[in-house]
Amino acid sequence: MKYALMLLGSTILLASCASQQNRQVVSAKPQADRLATSAYQLPSQQVNADKQPMMTINEYSRALVHELMSNHRAAEETGMVGVTDFTYVDSGLDQGSVLSNHLSEAIMYDLLKFGVAVLDYKVTDYIRVTPSGDFALSRDFNELSAELPIRFVVTGTMTAHKSGVLLNARLIRIDTKQVISAARTFVPESVVSAVISNTGNDKLQLKQG
């Protein structure tokens, strides 16, 4: 009888321990699931889950091109288009920047996607092989063709504002200097800063007031 009571007590003790372990496993599972979920989240999802993704200069380039070409479509049919750097309106109109370089590259891309024939006049007649790489582009006018079949040019100006940069674009017929179409857009300071943040000599100078 004594042995039976001892056996019953051991069985109850084991059942109690097993029940407690099960409760610990169940209570720990939601926490493990949360940890697993956060481990597989992208950093942008963790930090900016409640924020909209920041737009890039490419979206503003696309807006300019669509406005330019919706106003006039002759460039799609009658000749090559060249794209130059935009310059700050209060500069000598011959000073490019990282922002204007990036903008002109984006405009070339969007014009091509729009079906416009674009000519890249910075392409040389040869490939220059150097220890640091192989190149077909140049900004040295002595290495470029003197005559090119460009009939239209996309150019424009930039105006620094207290909260960003105002872009004014023009589609111009070169032989007559006639402005065929125009477009404008405003780029917020955060987008501009994202473009020039890795350079030391192309700072965004905002107007005061």
Residue frames as a rotation matrix with the C-alpha (Angstrom) as fourth column:
MET 1
0.571 0.821 0.000 0.00
0.821 -0.571 0.000 0.00
0.000 0.000 -1.000 0.00
LYS 2
0.462 -0.512 -0.725 2.82
0.130 -0.769 0.626 2.35
-0.878 -0.383 -0.289 0.87
TYR 3
-0.608 -0.721 0.333 4.55
0.382 0.102 0.919 1.47
-0.696 0.686 0.213 -2.41
ALA 4
-0.112 0.667 0.736 1.35
0.989 0.000 0.151 2.22
0.100 0.745 -0.660 -4.38
LEU 5
0.801 0.407 -0.439 1.01
0.493 -0.865 0.096 5.64
-0.341 -0.294 -0.893 -2.73
MET 6
-0.008 -0.894 -0.449 4.64
0.049 -0.449 0.892 6.47
-0.999 -0.015 0.047 -3.55
LEU 7
-0.650 -0.202 0.733 4.13
0.674 0.292 0.679 5.42
-0.351 0.935 -0.053 -7.19
LEU 8
0.347 0.868 0.355 0.96
0.933 -0.358 -0.036 7.55
0.096 0.344 -0.934 -7.46
GLY 9
0.675 -0.141 -0.724 2.78
0.235 -0.889 0.392 10.55
-0.700 -0.435 -0.567 -5.99
SER 10
-0.438 -0.899 0.001 5.65
0.208 -0.100 0.973 10.18
-0.875 0.426 0.231 -8.49
THR 11
-0.387 0.375 0.842 3.19
0.921 0.192 0.338 9.98
-0.035 0.907 -0.420 -11.39
ILE 12
0.707 0.695 -0.127 1.39
0.699 -0.714 -0.015 13.17
-0.101 -0.078 -0.992 -10.27
LEU 13
0.338 -0.678 -0.653 4.76
0.079 -0.671 0.737 14.98
-0.938 -0.301 -0.173 -9.84
LEU 14
-0.654 -0.597 0.466 5.92
0.466 0.168 0.869 13.98
-0.597 0.785 0.168 -13.36
ALA 15
0.005 0.753 0.658 2.60
0.991 -0.091 0.097 15.07
0.133 0.652 -0.747 -14.87
SER 16
0.779 0.270 -0.566 2.86
0.437 -0.881 0.181 18.44
-0.450 -0.389 -0.804 -13.13
CYS 17
-0.132 -0.922 -0.365 6.42
0.068 -0.376 0.924 18.99
-0.989 0.097 0.112 -14.44
ALA 18
-0.629 -0.072 0.774 5.39
0.732 0.282 0.620 18.05
-0.263 0.957 -0.124 -17.97
SER 19
0.439 0.872 0.219 2.43
0.898 -0.435 -0.066 20.45
0.038 0.226 -0.973 -17.82
GLN 20
0.607 -0.275 -0.745 4.68
0.163 -0.875 0.456 23.30
-0.778 -0.398 -0.486 -16.65
GLN 21
-0.522 -0.846 0.111 7.19
0.235 -0.017 0.972 22.62
-0.820 0.533 0.208 -19.44
ASN 22
-0.290 0.500 0.816 4.36
0.957 0.146 0.251 22.66
0.006 0.854 -0.521 -22.01
ARG 23
0.751 0.593 -0.291 3.15
0.612 -0.790 -0.029 26.03
-0.247 -0.156 -0.956 -20.70
GLN 24
0.161 -0.789 -0.593 6.68
0.004 -0.601 0.800 27.43
-0.987 -0.131 -0.093 -21.00
VAL 25
-0.688 -0.407 0.601 6.98
0.538 0.269 0.799 26.21
-0.487 0.873 0.034 -24.59
VAL 26
0.128 0.842 0.524 3.58
0.987 -0.161 0.019 27.64
0.100 0.515 -0.851 -25.53
SER 27
0.796 0.194 -0.573 4.32
0.360 -0.913 0.191 31.01
-0.486 -0.358 -0.797 -23.94
ALA 28
-0.115 -0.938 -0.326 7.74
0.024 -0.331 0.943 31.19
-0.993 0.101 0.060 -25.61
LYS 29
-0.226 0.014 0.974 6.46
0.869 0.454 0.195 30.36
-0.440 0.891 -0.115 -29.10
PRO 30
0.799 0.542 0.261 4.85
0.601 -0.697 -0.391 33.75
-0.030 0.469 -0.883 -29.90
GLN 31
0.656 -0.627 -0.420 8.06
-0.305 -0.730 0.612 35.50
-0.690 -0.274 -0.670 -28.84
ALA 32
-0.312 -0.778 0.545 10.11
0.247 0.487 0.838 33.16
-0.917 0.396 0.040 -31.06
ASP 33
0.183 0.474 0.862 7.76
0.963 0.091 -0.255 33.88
-0.199 0.876 -0.439 -33.94
ARG 34
0.960 0.171 -0.223 8.17
0.152 -0.983 -0.101 37.61
-0.236 0.063 -0.970 -33.41
LEU 35
0.218 -0.961 -0.171 11.95
-0.314 -0.235 0.920 37.30
-0.924 -0.147 -0.354 -33.38
ALA 36
-0.342 -0.314 0.886 11.92
0.630 0.623 0.464 35.17
-0.697 0.716 -0.015 -36.53
THR 37
0.576 0.645 0.502 9.66
0.810 -0.372 -0.453 37.67
-0.105 0.668 -0.737 -38.29
SER 38
0.887 -0.262 -0.379 11.84
-0.197 -0.959 0.203 40.65
-0.417 -0.105 -0.903 -37.39
ALA 39
-0.030 -0.964 0.264 14.98
-0.010 0.264 0.964 38.77
-1.000 0.026 -0.018 -38.43
TYR 40
-0.351 -0.057 0.934 13.65
0.848 0.404 0.343 38.36
-0.397 0.913 -0.094 -41.96
GLN 41
0.788 0.590 -0.176 12.46
0.477 -0.766 -0.432 41.99
-0.390 0.256 -0.885 -42.30
LEU 42
0.147 -0.710 0.688 14.47
0.792 -0.332 -0.512 44.25
0.592 0.621 0.514 -44.55
PRO 43
-0.624 -0.447 -0.641 16.18
0.756 -0.552 -0.352 47.17
-0.197 -0.704 0.683 -42.78
SER 44
-0.921 0.299 0.249 14.02
-0.151 -0.864 0.480 49.63
0.358 0.404 0.841 -44.72
GLN 45
-0.025 0.957 -0.290 10.91
0.166 0.290 0.943 47.81
0.986 -0.024 -0.166 -43.52
GLN 46
0.021 -0.033 -0.999 12.06
0.970 0.244 0.012 47.99
0.243 -0.969 0.037 -39.92
VAL 47
-0.696 -0.434 -0.572 13.09
0.598 -0.792 -0.126 51.66
-0.398 -0.429 0.811 -39.93
ASN 48
-0.875 0.309 -0.373 10.73
-0.433 -0.843 0.318 53.18
-0.216 0.440 0.872 -42.49
ALA 49
-0.773 0.608 0.179 7.68
0.628 0.774 0.084 50.94
-0.088 0.177 -0.980 -42.22
ASP 50
0.188 0.903 -0.386 5.45
0.786 -0.374 -0.493 53.98
-0.589 -0.211 -0.780 -41.68
LYS 51
-0.062 -0.288 -0.956 7.16
-0.270 -0.917 0.293 56.22
-0.961 0.276 -0.021 -44.25
GLN 52
0.943 0.331 0.027 6.79
-0.031 0.168 -0.985 56.53
-0.331 0.928 0.169 -48.02
PRO 53
0.222 -0.907 0.358 9.90
0.874 0.348 0.339 55.60
-0.432 0.237 0.870 -50.07
MET 54
0.091 -0.262 -0.961 11.88
-0.044 -0.965 0.259 58.69
-0.995 0.018 -0.100 -51.07
MET 55
0.934 0.240 0.266 11.62
0.262 0.049 -0.964 59.69
-0.244 0.969 -0.017 -54.74
THR 56
-0.094 -0.994 0.056 14.80
0.678 -0.023 0.735 60.06
-0.729 0.107 0.676 -56.81
ILE 57
-0.400 -0.148 -0.905 15.78
-0.382 -0.870 0.311 62.60
-0.833 0.470 0.291 -59.46
ASN 58
-0.975 -0.001 0.223 14.64
0.187 0.543 0.819 60.06
-0.122 0.840 -0.529 -62.06
GLU 59
-0.164 0.986 0.002 10.97
0.926 0.155 -0.344 60.66
-0.339 -0.055 -0.939 -61.27
TYR 60
0.303 0.237 -0.923 11.39
0.111 -0.971 -0.213 64.40
-0.947 -0.038 -0.320 -61.83
SER 61
-0.737 -0.584 -0.340 13.30
-0.340 -0.114 0.933 63.82
-0.584 0.804 -0.114 -65.08
ARG 62
-0.747 0.516 0.419 10.44
0.656 0.675 0.338 61.64
-0.108 0.527 -0.843 -66.29
ALA 63
0.229 0.868 -0.441 7.94
0.716 -0.457 -0.528 64.40
-0.659 -0.195 -0.726 -65.49
LEU 64
-0.098 -0.358 -0.929 9.98
-0.324 -0.871 0.370 66.95
-0.941 0.337 -0.031 -67.46
VAL 65
-0.944 -0.330 0.024 10.27
-0.101 0.358 0.928 64.70
-0.315 0.874 -0.371 -70.51
HIS 66
-0.438 0.851 0.290 6.57
0.876 0.476 -0.074 63.85
-0.201 0.222 -0.954 -70.55
GLU 67
0.380 0.570 -0.728 5.65
0.383 -0.814 -0.437 67.54
-0.842 -0.113 -0.528 -70.36
LEU 68
-0.398 -0.615 -0.681 8.16
-0.425 -0.534 0.731 68.46
-0.813 0.580 -0.049 -73.07
MET 69
-0.992 -0.085 0.093 6.98
0.031 0.548 0.836 65.80
-0.122 0.832 -0.541 -75.48
SER 70
-0.231 0.971 0.068 3.28
0.883 0.238 -0.406 66.21
-0.410 -0.034 -0.912 -74.75
ASN 71
0.255 0.273 -0.927 3.56
0.020 -0.960 -0.278 69.86
-0.967 0.052 -0.251 -75.75
HIS 72
0.454 -0.157 -0.877 5.37
-0.869 -0.295 -0.397 69.10
-0.196 0.942 -0.271 -78.99
ARG 73
0.564 -0.140 0.814 6.13
0.000 0.986 0.169 65.78
-0.826 -0.095 0.556 -80.68
ALA 74
0.879 -0.213 -0.426 8.15
-0.468 -0.222 -0.855 67.01
0.088 0.952 -0.294 -83.68
ALA 75
-0.035 -0.981 0.191 11.38
-0.992 0.058 0.115 65.71
-0.124 -0.186 -0.975 -82.16
GLU 76
0.058 0.116 0.991 10.04
-0.249 0.963 -0.099 62.17
-0.967 -0.242 0.085 -82.41
GLU 77
0.707 0.441 0.553 9.72
0.385 0.417 -0.823 62.45
-0.594 0.795 0.125 -86.16
THR 78
0.975 -0.116 0.188 12.19
0.099 -0.529 -0.843 64.89
0.197 0.841 -0.504 -87.62
GLY 79
0.331 -0.932 0.150 15.65
-0.294 -0.253 -0.922 64.57
0.897 0.261 -0.358 -86.14
MET 80
-0.055 -0.519 -0.853 18.16
0.714 0.577 -0.397 63.62
0.698 -0.631 0.339 -83.49
VAL 81
0.831 0.321 0.455 18.02
-0.115 -0.700 0.705 65.17
0.544 -0.638 -0.545 -80.04
GLY 82
-0.299 -0.919 -0.257 21.01
0.364 0.139 -0.921 66.08
0.882 -0.369 0.293 -77.89
VAL 83
0.806 0.535 -0.252 20.82
0.402 -0.182 0.897 66.61
0.434 -0.825 -0.362 -74.13
THR 84
-0.177 -0.884 0.434 23.06
0.080 -0.452 -0.888 69.12
0.981 -0.123 0.151 -72.34
ASP 85
-0.535 -0.091 -0.840 23.66
0.827 0.149 -0.542 69.84
0.175 -0.985 -0.005 -68.68
PHE 86
0.656 0.695 0.295 21.33
0.515 -0.698 0.497 72.23
0.551 -0.174 -0.816 -66.89
THR 87
-0.535 -0.843 0.048 23.12
0.575 -0.406 -0.710 75.18
0.619 -0.352 0.702 -65.27
TYR 88
-0.134 0.444 -0.886 22.25
0.884 -0.350 -0.310 77.38
-0.448 -0.824 -0.346 -62.31
VAL 89
0.568 0.518 0.640 20.47
0.790 -0.562 -0.247 80.46
0.232 0.646 -0.728 -63.59
ASP 90
0.975 -0.217 -0.043 22.75
-0.186 -0.909 0.372 82.82
-0.120 -0.354 -0.927 -61.62
SER 91
0.231 -0.929 0.288 25.96
0.350 0.356 0.866 81.18
-0.908 -0.099 0.407 -62.91
GLY 92
-0.381 -0.482 -0.789 27.95
-0.563 -0.556 0.611 81.80
-0.733 0.677 -0.060 -66.09
LEU 93
0.633 0.760 -0.145 25.80
-0.629 0.396 -0.669 79.14
-0.451 0.515 0.729 -67.83
ASP 94
0.404 -0.545 -0.735 28.90
-0.559 0.489 -0.670 77.06
0.724 0.681 -0.107 -68.49
GLN 95
-0.631 -0.594 0.498 29.32
-0.745 0.285 -0.603 75.34
0.216 -0.752 -0.623 -65.13
GLY 96
0.122 0.643 -0.756 28.01
-0.271 0.754 0.598 71.82
0.955 0.131 0.266 -64.75
SER 97
-0.265 -0.147 0.953 27.57
-0.964 0.032 -0.263 69.89
0.008 -0.989 -0.150 -61.53
VAL 98
-0.987 -0.055 0.154 26.93
-0.078 0.986 -0.147 66.40
-0.144 -0.157 -0.977 -60.23
LEU 99
-0.246 0.969 0.019 23.23
0.075 0.039 -0.996 67.22
-0.966 -0.244 -0.083 -60.11
SER 100
0.303 0.365 -0.880 23.14
-0.778 -0.439 -0.450 68.46
-0.550 0.821 0.152 -63.72
ASN 101
-0.654 -0.589 -0.475 25.20
-0.750 0.589 0.301 65.47
0.102 0.553 -0.827 -64.91
HIS 102
-0.873 0.365 0.325 22.82
0.177 0.856 -0.486 63.04
-0.455 -0.367 -0.812 -63.26
LEU 103
0.034 0.945 -0.325 19.79
-0.145 -0.317 -0.937 64.93
-0.989 0.079 0.126 -64.59
SER 104
0.006 -0.066 -0.998 21.03
-0.970 -0.244 0.010 64.91
-0.244 0.968 -0.066 -68.19
GLU 105
-0.925 -0.341 -0.167 21.69
-0.368 0.913 0.176 61.16
0.093 0.225 -0.970 -68.02
ALA 106
-0.601 0.770 0.215 18.18
0.291 0.461 -0.838 60.58
-0.745 -0.441 -0.501 -66.65
ILE 107
0.167 0.669 -0.725 16.62
-0.521 -0.564 -0.641 62.76
-0.837 0.485 0.254 -69.37
MET 108
-0.481 -0.408 -0.776 18.43
-0.876 0.267 0.402 60.82
0.044 0.873 -0.486 -72.09
TYR 109
-0.981 0.130 0.146 17.04
0.097 0.972 -0.215 57.58
-0.170 -0.197 -0.966 -70.69
ASP 110
-0.266 0.960 -0.086 13.49
0.246 -0.019 -0.969 58.92
-0.932 -0.279 -0.232 -70.48
LEU 111
0.000 0.213 -0.977 13.61
-0.828 -0.547 -0.119 60.38
-0.560 0.809 0.176 -74.00
LEU 112
-0.797 -0.357 -0.487 14.66
-0.574 0.700 0.425 57.01
0.189 0.618 -0.763 -75.36
LYS 113
-0.827 0.547 0.132 11.87
0.389 0.726 -0.566 55.26
-0.406 -0.417 -0.813 -73.46
PHE 114
-0.022 0.830 -0.557 9.51
-0.122 -0.555 -0.823 57.85
-0.992 0.049 0.113 -74.96
GLY 115
0.481 0.184 0.857 10.59
0.702 0.505 -0.503 56.84
-0.525 0.843 0.114 -78.47
VAL 116
0.917 -0.196 -0.348 12.78
-0.312 -0.895 -0.318 59.86
-0.250 0.400 -0.882 -79.26
ALA 117
0.644 -0.759 0.093 16.01
0.621 0.449 -0.642 59.45
0.446 0.471 0.761 -81.28
VAL 118
0.932 -0.354 -0.076 18.79
-0.188 -0.652 0.735 60.67
-0.310 -0.671 -0.674 -78.96
LEU 119
0.590 -0.807 -0.016 22.39
0.243 0.197 -0.950 61.27
0.770 0.556 0.312 -80.02
ASP 120
0.837 -0.413 -0.359 25.15
0.364 -0.072 0.929 61.00
-0.409 -0.908 0.090 -77.42
TYR 121
0.856 -0.477 0.198 27.71
-0.101 -0.530 -0.842 63.52
0.507 0.701 -0.501 -78.67
LYS 122
0.469 -0.711 0.524 30.20
-0.848 -0.197 0.491 62.58
-0.246 -0.675 -0.696 -75.94
VAL 123
0.739 -0.201 0.644 31.00
0.214 0.975 0.058 59.28
-0.639 0.095 0.763 -77.69
THR 124
-0.027 -0.843 -0.537 34.45
-0.643 -0.396 0.655 59.29
-0.765 0.363 -0.532 -79.32
ASP 125
0.555 0.168 -0.815 35.44
-0.810 0.330 -0.484 57.56
0.188 0.929 0.319 -82.55
TYR 126
-0.170 -0.677 -0.716 37.50
-0.240 0.733 -0.637 55.02
0.956 0.064 -0.287 -80.65
ILE 127
0.901 0.321 -0.292 37.75
0.172 0.353 0.920 53.11
0.398 -0.879 0.263 -77.37
ARG 128
0.174 -0.853 0.492 40.42
-0.664 -0.470 -0.581 54.49
0.727 -0.226 -0.649 -75.07
VAL 129
0.697 -0.025 -0.717 42.12
0.368 0.870 0.327 51.69
0.616 -0.492 0.615 -73.12
THR 130
0.106 -0.632 0.768 43.81
-0.670 -0.615 -0.415 52.76
0.734 -0.471 -0.489 -69.88
PRO 131
-0.792 -0.458 -0.403 45.11
-0.015 0.676 -0.737 50.99
0.610 -0.577 -0.543 -66.76
SER 132
-0.860 0.480 0.172 41.98
-0.277 -0.157 -0.948 52.09
-0.428 -0.863 0.268 -64.88
GLY 133
-0.017 0.902 0.432 39.47
0.228 0.424 -0.876 50.95
-0.973 0.084 -0.213 -67.50
ASP 134
-0.772 -0.130 0.623 38.22
0.625 0.030 0.780 51.13
-0.120 0.991 0.058 -71.09
PHE 135
-0.203 0.646 -0.736 36.24
0.264 -0.688 -0.676 54.20
-0.943 -0.332 -0.031 -72.14
ALA 136
-0.361 0.173 0.917 34.24
0.931 0.009 0.365 55.43
0.054 0.985 -0.164 -75.12
LEU 137
0.732 0.664 0.153 33.02
0.636 -0.746 0.197 58.75
0.246 -0.047 -0.968 -73.63
SER 138
-0.449 -0.880 -0.155 34.93
0.890 -0.424 -0.168 61.99
0.082 -0.214 0.973 -73.29
ARG 139
0.666 0.589 -0.458 34.36
0.623 -0.777 -0.095 65.61
-0.411 -0.222 -0.884 -72.24
ASP 140
-0.325 -0.821 -0.470 37.37
0.135 -0.532 0.836 66.83
-0.936 0.208 0.283 -74.26
PHE 141
0.627 0.690 -0.361 35.94
-0.232 -0.277 -0.933 68.52
-0.744 0.668 -0.014 -77.35
ASN 142
-0.085 -0.744 -0.663 39.18
-0.962 -0.112 0.249 67.75
-0.259 0.659 -0.706 -79.24
GLU 143
-0.886 -0.253 0.387 38.27
-0.217 0.967 0.137 64.05
-0.409 0.037 -0.912 -79.05
LEU 144
-0.126 0.953 0.275 34.70
0.314 0.301 -0.900 64.49
-0.941 -0.027 -0.337 -80.32
SER 145
-0.271 0.113 0.956 33.19
0.961 0.082 0.262 64.85
-0.049 0.990 -0.131 -83.77
ALA 146
-0.922 -0.157 -0.353 32.98
0.156 -0.987 0.032 68.41
-0.354 -0.026 0.935 -85.05
GLU 147
-0.566 0.763 -0.313 29.73
-0.791 -0.396 0.467 67.89
0.232 0.512 0.827 -86.97
LEU 148
-0.922 0.339 0.188 26.78
0.207 0.840 -0.502 65.93
-0.328 -0.424 -0.844 -85.69
PRO 149
-0.682 0.706 0.190 23.24
0.183 -0.087 0.979 65.44
0.708 0.702 -0.070 -87.05
ILE 150
-0.576 0.483 -0.659 21.59
0.753 -0.001 -0.659 66.99
-0.319 -0.876 -0.362 -83.99
ARG 151
-0.429 0.512 0.744 18.48
0.471 -0.576 0.668 69.00
0.771 0.637 0.006 -84.88
PHE 152
0.609 0.650 0.453 17.03
-0.145 -0.470 0.870 69.57
0.779 -0.596 -0.192 -81.40
VAL 153
-0.611 -0.756 -0.233 18.60
0.154 0.175 -0.973 70.05
0.776 -0.630 0.009 -77.99
VAL 154
0.657 0.703 -0.273 17.12
0.409 -0.027 0.912 69.67
0.634 -0.711 -0.306 -74.51
THR 155
-0.580 -0.814 0.030 18.66
0.452 -0.352 -0.819 72.14
0.678 -0.461 0.572 -72.10
GLY 156
0.548 0.835 0.050 17.57
0.419 -0.326 0.848 74.22
0.724 -0.444 -0.528 -69.16
THR 157
-0.347 -0.600 0.721 18.35
-0.358 -0.626 -0.693 76.06
0.867 -0.499 0.002 -65.97
MET 158
0.018 0.272 -0.962 18.24
0.814 0.555 0.172 75.35
0.580 -0.786 -0.212 -62.25
THR 159
-0.039 0.031 0.999 17.23
-0.354 -0.935 0.015 77.86
0.935 -0.353 0.047 -59.58
ALA 160
-0.714 -0.278 -0.642 18.19
0.471 0.488 -0.735 77.25
0.518 -0.827 -0.218 -55.95
HIS 161
0.175 0.842 0.511 15.26
-0.271 -0.458 0.847 77.70
0.946 -0.287 0.148 -53.57
LYS 162
-0.226 -0.284 0.932 15.08
-0.943 -0.175 -0.282 77.60
0.243 -0.943 -0.228 -49.78
SER 163
0.177 0.344 0.922 13.56
-0.637 0.754 -0.159 74.10
-0.750 -0.560 0.353 -49.91
GLY 164
0.343 -0.099 0.934 14.97
0.489 0.868 -0.088 72.60
-0.802 0.487 0.347 -53.12
VAL 165
-0.739 -0.611 -0.283 15.75
-0.004 -0.416 0.909 73.34
-0.673 0.673 0.305 -56.77
LEU 166
0.454 0.865 -0.212 13.42
-0.181 -0.143 -0.973 74.60
-0.872 0.480 0.091 -59.51
LEU 167
-0.587 -0.608 0.535 14.12
0.367 0.390 0.845 73.03
-0.722 0.692 -0.005 -62.92
ASN 168
0.443 0.638 -0.630 13.16
-0.413 -0.478 -0.775 74.76
-0.796 0.604 0.051 -66.17
ALA 169
-0.378 -0.542 0.751 13.64
0.374 0.652 0.659 72.65
-0.847 0.530 -0.044 -69.31
ARG 170
0.292 0.426 -0.856 13.44
-0.637 -0.581 -0.506 73.63
-0.713 0.694 0.102 -72.97
LEU 171
0.118 -0.204 0.972 13.36
0.687 0.724 0.069 71.74
-0.717 0.659 0.225 -76.25
ILE 172
0.294 -0.136 -0.946 15.09
-0.373 -0.927 0.017 73.99
-0.880 0.348 -0.324 -78.80
ARG 173
0.838 -0.081 0.540 15.56
0.522 0.410 -0.748 73.69
-0.161 0.909 0.386 -82.54
ILE 174
0.093 -0.932 -0.350 19.26
0.672 -0.200 0.713 74.43
-0.735 -0.302 0.608 -83.04
ASP 175
-0.491 -0.414 0.766 19.24
0.869 -0.296 0.397 76.02
0.063 0.861 0.505 -86.49
THR 176
0.002 0.576 0.818 16.54
0.377 -0.758 0.533 78.59
0.926 0.307 -0.219 -85.68
LYS 177
-0.927 -0.375 0.010 17.05
0.092 -0.255 -0.963 78.80
0.364 -0.891 0.271 -81.89
GLN 178
-0.176 0.950 0.257 13.28
-0.640 -0.309 0.704 78.47
0.748 -0.041 0.662 -81.57
VAL 179
-0.825 0.042 0.564 11.93
-0.483 0.467 -0.741 77.14
-0.294 -0.883 -0.365 -78.29
ILE 180
-0.628 0.565 -0.535 9.70
-0.249 0.506 0.826 74.27
0.738 0.652 -0.177 -79.41
SER 181
0.484 0.759 -0.435 8.48
0.213 0.380 0.900 73.19
0.849 -0.528 0.023 -75.99
ALA 182
-0.461 -0.601 0.653 9.07
-0.521 -0.413 -0.747 73.93
0.718 -0.685 -0.123 -72.31
ALA 183
0.483 0.556 -0.677 8.54
0.295 0.624 0.723 72.19
0.825 -0.549 0.137 -68.99
ARG 184
-0.340 -0.613 0.713 9.32
-0.590 -0.451 -0.670 72.76
0.732 -0.648 -0.208 -65.34
THR 185
0.566 0.462 -0.683 9.25
0.300 0.656 0.692 70.95
0.768 -0.597 0.233 -62.04
PHE 186
0.334 -0.417 0.845 10.45
-0.827 -0.560 0.051 71.39
0.452 -0.716 -0.532 -58.47
VAL 187
0.181 -0.392 -0.902 12.88
0.233 0.908 -0.348 68.97
0.956 -0.147 0.255 -56.82
PRO 188
0.962 0.231 0.149 12.81
-0.086 -0.260 0.962 68.89
0.261 -0.938 -0.230 -52.99
GLU 189
0.319 -0.890 0.326 16.02
-0.916 -0.377 -0.134 69.48
0.242 -0.256 -0.936 -51.07
SER 190
0.290 -0.195 0.937 16.05
-0.549 0.768 0.329 65.89
-0.784 -0.610 0.116 -49.75
VAL 191
0.864 0.051 0.500 16.20
0.342 0.670 -0.659 64.48
-0.369 0.741 0.562 -53.29
VAL 192
0.773 -0.617 0.149 18.92
-0.283 -0.545 -0.789 66.94
0.568 0.568 -0.596 -54.35
SER 193
0.261 -0.687 0.678 20.99
-0.959 -0.105 0.263 66.17
-0.110 -0.719 -0.686 -51.26
ALA 194
0.591 0.005 0.806 20.73
-0.133 0.987 0.091 62.44
-0.795 -0.161 0.584 -51.95
VAL 195
0.930 -0.249 0.268 22.36
0.320 0.195 -0.927 63.03
0.179 0.949 0.261 -55.36
ILE 196
0.438 -0.785 0.438 25.22
-0.205 -0.562 -0.801 65.25
0.875 0.261 -0.407 -54.20
SER 197
0.915 0.015 0.403 25.83
-0.403 -0.003 0.915 63.83
0.015 -1.000 0.003 -50.71
ASN 198
0.718 -0.662 0.215 28.92
0.550 0.729 0.407 61.85
-0.427 -0.174 0.888 -51.76
THR 199
0.233 -0.652 0.722 30.74
0.741 -0.362 -0.566 64.80
0.630 0.666 0.398 -53.31
GLY 200
-0.031 -0.338 -0.940 32.69
0.915 -0.389 0.110 67.53
-0.403 -0.857 0.322 -51.64
ASN 201
-0.839 -0.415 -0.352 32.48
0.243 -0.865 0.439 70.32
-0.486 0.283 0.827 -54.21
ASP 202
-0.733 0.655 0.184 28.85
0.093 -0.171 0.981 70.33
0.674 0.736 0.064 -55.35
LYS 203
-0.809 0.390 -0.441 26.97
0.498 0.055 -0.865 71.59
-0.313 -0.919 -0.239 -52.34
LEU 204
-0.035 0.892 0.451 23.36
0.833 -0.223 0.506 72.68
0.552 0.393 -0.735 -52.55
GLN 205
-0.932 -0.244 -0.269 23.22
0.350 -0.805 -0.479 76.37
-0.100 -0.541 0.835 -51.67
LEU 206
-0.087 0.994 0.068 19.65
0.987 0.077 0.143 77.27
0.137 0.080 -0.987 -50.78
LYS 207
-0.450 0.053 0.891 18.25
0.149 -0.980 0.134 80.75
0.880 0.193 0.433 -51.12
GLN 208
-0.788 0.187 -0.587 17.20
0.590 -0.046 -0.806 82.44
-0.178 -0.981 -0.074 -47.92
GLY 209
-0.550 0.652 -0.522 13.70
-0.260 -0.728 -0.635 83.87
-0.794 -0.213 0.569 -47.64
